[in-house]
Amino acid sequence: PQTLEAISHARAAEVPIVVAINKIDKVGASPERVKQELSGQQLVAEDWGGNTVMVPVSAIKGENIDTLLEMILLVSEVEDLQANPDRLAKGTVIEAHLDKAKGPVATLLIQNGTLRTGDVVAAGPVLGKVRAMVDDTGGRVKAAGPSYAVEALGFSEVPTAGDEFEVYPDEKSARAVVGDRASEARATRLAQQMASRRVSLASMSSKVSDGDLKELNLILKADVQGSVEAILGALEQLPQKEVQVRVLLSAPGEITETDVDLAAASGAVIVGFNTSMAPGARRSADATGVDVRDYDVIYKLLEDIQMAMEGLLEPELVEEGLGEAEVRAVFMIGRNAVAGCYVTNGKLQRNCKVRVHRGKEVVFQGDLDSLRRSKDDVKEVATGFECGIGCDRFNAWREGDRVEAFKLVTQRRTLSL
């Protein structure tokens, strides 16, 4: 599935595909079989008469890695990929997260120009001034040119993975661009929320009015944008016929007092994944009674969310069998009939539910109102004992009737697909 997804992304971006067939050092590895499967996706290897570069490699042993790099360079030459290292940098935010010691950190891929420490950067609606950069070896660098990826420090908040970044000549220019982008982002977000609400109201208004549909409001904060997207994707897979998960806010970064205020106003639960709480946020949560949950394992997070959703479901009543009895005689006491019974298994309890079977037909279902042994009222009668039973709403007893005793108990419901 990941391979197919990667192929679809590459085609959507209209970029050439170079295939590295990994793990050729393993016993039973068959690059030819992989080529056969990829041909089903219209990726035909060059040695099979196609135009897709495929290189068998072993990442562990380093086998054919040089060949792979040569092929990548060759493809880039054929595509005539060019960049100007002398201009101000621009590129893409690959990943971003909040580091407790360093603050917001973004991994940037420079696609044109050269990025330098001290540069003023706008990444989507986020402003930054590059304080430091670290390359893929962990070493500090002062400049990074086209095709390089670096971790950059100095952003005002955590950028969003996938956003484009660009260096501006001065902070004033960058701040103006960021302000416009922030306004556009807010407008887009508001429009999406309103559209979502309209769809929800239009398609589910009858359920809401009948009380059949409930909502679980969440605020999601995580360490990086990738985690946010993974969790949102997993939440979408949860059954939501009767309880709908409504994510009011999802973003990378620490949990702030603003998040707590939003949760308090909307009755939401704050879910954190591999993140921390800002100073004062914990006190604010305690003061307002906001539930804040922190996780480091996604499946545990999803498990708790599903349990919370199930907790919003109305419990269902289910039958729990008690026992059976056989009617061996019928007596009239005043206007009421009493069935003389023998308990064949289990037990009978006063005020339990009974179902009277006559052959294959159920002739009565209701409450067992009186239960006696000899002349004494009793609470229950066990297997092997005789008793007299009466039901206020039923007098048509017959010898040979079978009495099934049960009670109704509430049971927690689970989400259904």
C-alpha positions as CSV (number, residue, x, y, z in Angstrom):
1,P,0.0,0.0,0.0
2,Q,2.8,2.5,0.8
3,T,4.5,1.8,-2.6
4,L,1.2,2.4,-4.4
5,E,0.7,5.6,-2.4
6,A,4.2,6.8,-3.3
7,I,3.5,6.1,-7.0
8,S,0.3,8.1,-6.9
9,H,1.9,11.0,-5.1
10,A,4.8,11.1,-7.7
11,R,2.3,11.0,-10.6
12,A,0.2,13.7,-9.0
13,A,3.3,15.9,-8.7
14,E,4.3,15.0,-12.3
15,V,7.8,14.1,-11.3
16,P,10.0,11.3,-12.7
17,I,10.2,8.0,-10.7
18,V,13.4,6.2,-9.8
19,V,12.9,2.8,-8.2
20,A,15.3,1.4,-5.6
21,I,14.6,-2.3,-5.2
22,N,15.9,-2.8,-1.7
23,K,16.9,-5.9,0.4
24,I,18.5,-7.8,-2.4
25,D,20.9,-9.3,0.2
26,K,18.1,-11.3,1.7
27,V,17.6,-15.0,0.9
28,G,14.8,-15.4,-1.6
29,A,15.0,-11.8,-2.9
30,S,13.7,-11.5,-6.4
31,P,14.2,-8.1,-8.1
32,E,12.6,-9.6,-11.3
33,R,9.4,-10.4,-9.4
34,V,9.3,-6.8,-8.1
35,K,9.8,-5.5,-11.7
36,Q,6.9,-7.8,-12.8
37,E,4.6,-6.3,-10.1
38,L,5.6,-2.7,-10.9
39,S,4.9,-3.3,-14.5
40,G,1.2,-3.8,-13.4
41,Q,1.4,-0.1,-12.3
42,Q,2.7,1.0,-15.7
43,L,6.3,1.2,-14.4
44,V,8.4,-0.8,-16.8
45,A,12.1,-1.2,-16.2
46,E,14.6,0.0,-18.8
47,D,16.0,-3.5,-19.2
48,W,12.5,-4.7,-20.0
49,G,12.0,-2.1,-22.7
50,G,10.5,0.6,-20.6
51,N,11.7,4.0,-19.4
52,T,11.7,3.6,-15.6
53,V,15.1,3.5,-13.9
54,M,15.2,0.6,-11.4
55,V,18.3,-0.2,-9.3
56,P,18.5,-3.3,-7.1
57,V,20.2,-2.2,-3.8
58,S,21.0,-3.3,-0.3
59,A,20.8,-0.5,2.2
60,I,22.4,-2.6,4.9
61,K,25.4,-3.7,2.9
62,G,25.6,-0.5,0.8
63,E,25.5,-2.5,-2.4
64,N,24.7,-0.5,-5.6
65,I,24.1,2.7,-3.6
66,D,26.7,4.5,-5.8
67,T,24.8,3.3,-8.9
68,L,21.5,4.6,-7.4
69,L,23.0,8.0,-6.8
70,E,24.4,8.1,-10.4
71,M,21.0,7.2,-11.8
72,I,19.4,10.0,-9.7
73,L,21.9,12.5,-11.1
74,L,21.4,11.2,-14.6
75,V,17.6,11.6,-14.3
76,S,18.0,15.1,-13.0
77,E,20.3,16.0,-15.9
78,V,17.7,14.6,-18.4
79,E,15.0,16.7,-16.6
80,D,17.3,19.7,-16.9
81,L,16.7,20.6,-13.2
82,Q,18.3,23.9,-12.4
83,A,18.6,26.2,-9.4
84,N,20.2,29.6,-8.7
85,P,22.4,29.4,-5.6
86,D,22.9,33.2,-5.6
87,R,19.3,34.2,-5.0
88,L,17.3,34.2,-1.7
89,A,16.2,30.8,-0.7
90,K,12.9,29.2,-1.2
91,G,11.7,25.6,-0.7
92,T,9.4,23.3,1.3
93,V,8.8,22.5,5.0
94,I,9.4,18.8,5.2
95,E,8.6,18.3,8.9
96,A,8.3,20.5,12.0
97,H,8.1,20.0,15.7
98,L,8.4,21.7,19.0
99,D,11.6,21.0,20.9
100,K,11.4,21.7,24.7
101,A,14.9,23.2,24.7
102,K,15.2,24.7,21.2
103,G,11.6,25.8,20.6
104,P,10.0,25.4,17.1
105,V,12.3,23.4,14.8
106,A,11.6,22.9,11.0
107,T,13.2,20.6,8.5
108,L,13.6,22.6,5.3
109,L,14.3,21.4,1.8
110,I,16.0,24.2,-0.2
111,Q,14.8,24.0,-3.8
112,N,16.3,27.3,-5.0
113,G,18.7,29.8,-3.7
114,T,20.9,29.6,-0.6
115,L,19.6,29.7,3.0
116,R,21.9,31.4,5.5
117,T,21.8,32.0,9.3
118,G,20.2,35.3,10.0
119,D,17.8,35.1,7.0
120,V,14.2,36.2,7.6
121,V,11.9,33.4,6.5
122,A,8.2,33.2,6.0
123,A,6.9,29.6,6.1
124,G,3.2,29.7,5.3
125,P,1.7,32.0,7.9
126,V,4.7,31.6,10.3
127,L,7.5,34.1,10.6
128,G,11.1,33.2,11.5
129,K,14.6,34.4,11.6
130,V,17.2,31.6,11.2
131,R,19.2,31.4,14.4
132,A,21.0,28.1,13.5
133,M,21.0,25.3,11.0
134,V,21.9,21.6,11.4
135,D,22.6,19.3,8.5
136,D,21.8,15.5,8.1
137,T,25.1,14.6,10.0
138,G,24.1,16.7,13.0
139,G,26.8,19.4,12.3
140,R,26.0,23.1,12.3
141,V,26.1,24.9,9.0
142,K,25.9,28.6,8.1
143,A,24.6,28.1,4.6
144,A,22.7,25.5,2.6
145,G,22.2,25.5,-1.1
146,P,19.7,23.9,-3.5
147,S,18.7,20.3,-2.9
148,Y,20.0,20.4,0.7
149,A,17.8,19.7,3.7
150,V,18.5,21.3,7.1
151,E,16.9,21.7,10.5
152,A,16.4,25.4,11.1
153,L,15.7,27.1,14.5
154,G,14.2,30.5,15.0
155,F,10.5,30.3,14.0
156,S,7.9,32.1,16.0
157,E,5.7,29.0,16.1
158,V,5.7,25.5,14.6
159,P,5.2,25.7,10.8
160,T,3.1,23.2,9.0
161,A,4.7,20.3,7.0
162,G,4.1,20.8,3.3
163,D,4.0,24.6,3.5
164,E,6.4,26.5,1.2
165,F,9.0,28.8,2.7
166,E,10.7,31.8,1.3
167,V,13.4,34.2,2.4
168,Y,12.7,38.0,2.3
169,P,15.1,40.9,2.3
170,D,13.8,42.3,5.5
171,E,11.5,41.5,8.4
172,K,8.9,44.2,7.4
173,S,8.4,42.5,4.0
174,A,8.2,39.1,5.5
175,R,5.8,40.2,8.2
176,A,3.4,41.7,5.6
177,V,3.3,38.5,3.7
178,V,2.8,36.4,6.8
179,G,0.0,38.7,7.9
180,D,-1.8,38.2,4.6
181,R,-1.3,34.4,4.7
182,A,-2.6,34.2,8.3
183,S,-5.7,36.1,7.4
184,E,-6.3,33.8,4.4
185,A,-5.7,30.7,6.5
186,R,-8.2,31.9,9.1
187,A,-10.8,32.6,6.5
188,T,-10.2,29.2,4.8
189,R,-10.4,27.4,8.2
190,L,-13.6,29.2,9.1
191,A,-15.2,28.4,5.8
192,Q,-14.2,24.7,6.1
193,Q,-15.7,24.6,9.6
194,M,-18.9,26.3,8.5
195,A,-19.2,24.0,5.5
196,S,-18.6,21.0,7.8
197,R,-21.2,22.2,10.2
198,R,-23.7,22.7,7.3
199,V,-23.1,19.2,6.0
200,S,-23.4,17.8,9.5
201,L,-26.7,19.7,10.1
202,A,-28.2,18.9,6.7
203,S,-27.4,15.2,6.7
204,M,-27.8,14.5,10.4
205,S,-30.4,17.0,11.7
206,S,-33.0,14.3,12.3
207,K,-30.6,12.2,14.4
208,V,-29.5,15.3,16.4
209,S,-33.1,16.3,17.1
210,D,-34.0,12.8,18.1
211,G,-31.0,12.6,20.4
212,D,-29.6,9.7,18.4
213,L,-26.3,11.5,17.4
214,K,-23.8,12.7,20.0
215,E,-20.5,14.5,19.6
216,L,-17.2,14.1,21.2
217,N,-15.2,17.4,20.9
218,L,-11.5,17.1,20.8
219,I,-8.5,19.4,20.7
220,L,-5.4,17.6,19.3
221,K,-1.8,18.7,19.9
222,A,1.2,16.6,18.9
223,D,4.9,16.8,18.5
224,V,5.0,17.1,14.7
225,Q,2.6,17.7,11.9
226,G,3.2,14.1,10.7
227,S,1.8,12.8,14.0
228,V,-1.2,15.1,13.8
229,E,-2.1,13.8,10.3
230,A,-1.6,10.2,11.3
231,I,-3.9,10.6,14.3
232,L,-6.5,12.5,12.3
233,G,-6.5,9.7,9.7
234,A,-6.9,7.0,12.3
235,L,-9.8,8.9,14.0
236,E,-11.6,9.1,10.7
237,Q,-11.6,5.2,10.6
238,L,-13.6,5.0,13.9
239,P,-17.3,4.1,13.5
240,Q,-19.3,7.4,13.8
241,K,-22.9,6.4,13.1
242,E,-24.1,7.4,16.6
243,V,-21.2,9.4,18.1
244,Q,-19.3,11.8,15.9
245,V,-15.7,12.9,16.7
246,R,-15.4,16.6,16.1
247,V,-11.8,17.9,16.1
248,L,-12.0,21.6,17.0
249,L,-8.3,22.2,16.6
250,S,-5.4,20.1,15.5
251,A,-1.8,21.4,15.4
252,P,1.8,20.5,16.3
253,G,3.2,22.2,19.4
254,E,2.7,22.4,23.1
255,I,-0.7,22.6,24.9
256,T,-1.4,26.3,25.7
257,E,-3.7,28.2,27.9
258,T,-5.6,29.2,24.7
259,D,-6.2,25.6,24.0
260,V,-7.6,25.1,27.5
261,D,-9.9,28.1,27.1
262,L,-11.2,26.7,23.9
263,A,-11.8,23.3,25.5
264,A,-13.6,24.9,28.5
265,A,-15.9,26.9,26.2
266,S,-16.7,23.9,24.0
267,G,-16.7,21.0,26.4
268,A,-13.8,19.4,24.6
269,V,-11.1,17.0,25.7
270,I,-7.5,18.0,25.0
271,V,-5.4,15.1,23.6
272,G,-1.7,15.5,23.5
273,F,0.7,13.2,21.7
274,N,4.4,13.3,22.6
275,T,4.0,17.0,23.6
276,S,4.1,19.1,26.8
277,M,2.0,21.8,28.5
278,A,2.9,25.4,28.5
279,P,3.4,27.1,31.8
280,G,0.1,28.0,33.3
281,A,-1.9,25.6,31.1
282,R,-2.0,22.9,33.7
283,R,-3.3,25.3,36.4
284,S,-5.9,26.6,34.0
285,A,-7.0,23.1,33.1
286,D,-7.3,22.2,36.8
287,A,-9.2,25.4,37.5
288,T,-11.7,24.9,34.7
289,G,-12.0,21.2,35.0
290,V,-10.8,20.5,31.4
291,D,-9.7,16.9,30.8
292,V,-6.2,16.8,29.4
293,R,-4.8,13.4,28.2
294,D,-1.2,12.8,27.2
295,Y,-0.1,9.8,25.1
296,D,3.1,8.4,23.5
297,V,1.4,5.4,21.8
298,I,-1.2,6.0,19.1
299,Y,-3.1,2.8,19.6
300,K,-3.6,3.6,23.3
301,L,-4.9,7.1,22.3
302,L,-7.4,5.6,19.8
303,E,-8.5,3.0,22.4
304,D,-9.3,5.7,24.9
305,I,-11.1,7.8,22.3
306,Q,-13.2,4.8,21.3
307,M,-14.0,4.1,24.9
308,A,-15.0,7.7,25.5
309,M,-17.3,7.5,22.4
310,E,-18.9,4.3,23.7
311,G,-19.4,6.1,27.0
312,L,-21.7,8.6,25.3
313,L,-23.9,5.8,23.9
314,E,-27.1,5.0,25.8
315,P,-26.6,1.6,27.5
316,E,-28.8,-1.2,26.1
317,L,-31.0,-3.5,28.1
318,V,-30.2,-7.2,27.6
319,E,-31.8,-10.3,29.0
320,E,-30.0,-12.4,31.6
321,G,-31.5,-15.8,32.1
322,L,-32.4,-16.9,35.6
323,G,-34.1,-20.3,35.4
324,E,-37.1,-22.4,34.3
325,A,-40.0,-24.0,36.0
326,E,-42.8,-26.4,35.0
327,V,-46.5,-25.7,36.0
328,R,-47.9,-28.8,37.7
329,A,-51.1,-27.4,39.2
330,V,-53.3,-24.3,39.0
331,F,-55.2,-22.9,42.0
332,M,-57.7,-20.1,42.3
333,I,-57.2,-17.7,45.3
334,G,-60.0,-15.2,45.1
335,R,-60.1,-13.8,41.6
336,N,-56.4,-14.6,41.0
337,A,-54.9,-17.8,39.6
338,V,-51.7,-19.2,41.2
339,A,-49.5,-21.7,39.3
340,G,-48.0,-24.5,41.4
341,C,-44.5,-24.9,39.8
342,Y,-41.5,-27.1,40.1
343,V,-38.2,-25.3,39.4
344,T,-36.3,-27.5,36.9
345,N,-33.1,-25.4,36.6
346,G,-31.7,-22.2,37.8
347,K,-34.0,-20.2,40.1
348,L,-37.1,-18.0,40.2
349,Q,-36.9,-14.5,41.8
350,R,-39.8,-12.3,42.9
351,N,-40.3,-9.3,40.6
352,C,-38.2,-10.9,37.9
353,K,-39.5,-11.1,34.3
354,V,-41.2,-14.3,33.1
355,R,-42.2,-15.7,29.7
356,V,-44.9,-18.4,29.7
357,H,-44.5,-21.0,27.0
358,R,-47.3,-23.3,25.9
359,G,-45.9,-25.7,23.3
360,K,-44.2,-23.5,20.7
361,E,-46.3,-20.4,21.6
362,V,-45.5,-17.7,24.1
363,V,-48.8,-16.9,25.8
364,F,-47.6,-14.3,28.3
365,Q,-44.6,-12.1,29.1
366,G,-44.5,-9.8,32.1
367,D,-43.6,-9.5,35.7
368,L,-43.6,-12.2,38.3
369,D,-45.5,-10.4,41.1
370,S,-45.8,-13.1,43.8
371,L,-43.6,-16.0,44.8
372,R,-44.4,-18.4,47.7
373,R,-43.2,-21.5,49.2
374,S,-45.9,-23.2,51.3
375,K,-47.7,-20.1,52.7
376,D,-44.6,-17.9,53.0
377,D,-43.5,-15.1,50.7
378,V,-40.0,-15.7,49.5
379,K,-37.5,-13.7,47.4
380,E,-36.3,-16.7,45.4
381,V,-36.7,-20.5,44.9
382,A,-33.9,-22.7,43.6
383,T,-33.7,-25.8,41.5
384,G,-35.5,-28.8,42.8
385,F,-38.1,-27.0,44.9
386,E,-41.8,-26.4,44.5
387,C,-43.4,-23.0,44.7
388,G,-46.5,-21.0,43.8
389,I,-46.2,-18.0,41.5
390,G,-48.7,-15.3,40.4
391,C,-48.7,-12.6,37.8
392,D,-51.3,-9.8,38.2
393,R,-51.8,-9.5,34.5
394,F,-52.1,-13.2,33.7
395,N,-54.5,-15.8,35.0
396,A,-54.8,-18.3,32.2
397,W,-52.3,-20.8,33.6
398,R,-52.5,-24.4,32.4
399,E,-50.7,-27.5,33.6
400,G,-47.7,-28.2,31.5
401,D,-46.9,-24.6,30.8
402,R,-43.1,-23.8,30.9
403,V,-42.1,-20.7,32.8
404,E,-38.9,-19.0,31.7
405,A,-37.5,-16.5,34.2
406,F,-35.1,-13.7,33.3
407,K,-34.1,-10.2,34.3
408,L,-33.1,-7.1,32.3
409,V,-29.7,-5.7,32.9
410,T,-28.0,-2.6,31.4
411,Q,-25.0,-3.3,29.3
412,R,-22.4,-0.9,27.9
413,R,-22.7,-0.7,24.1
414,T,-19.9,-0.7,21.7
415,L,-19.5,1.2,18.5
416,S,-20.9,-0.4,15.4
417,L,-19.7,0.0,11.8
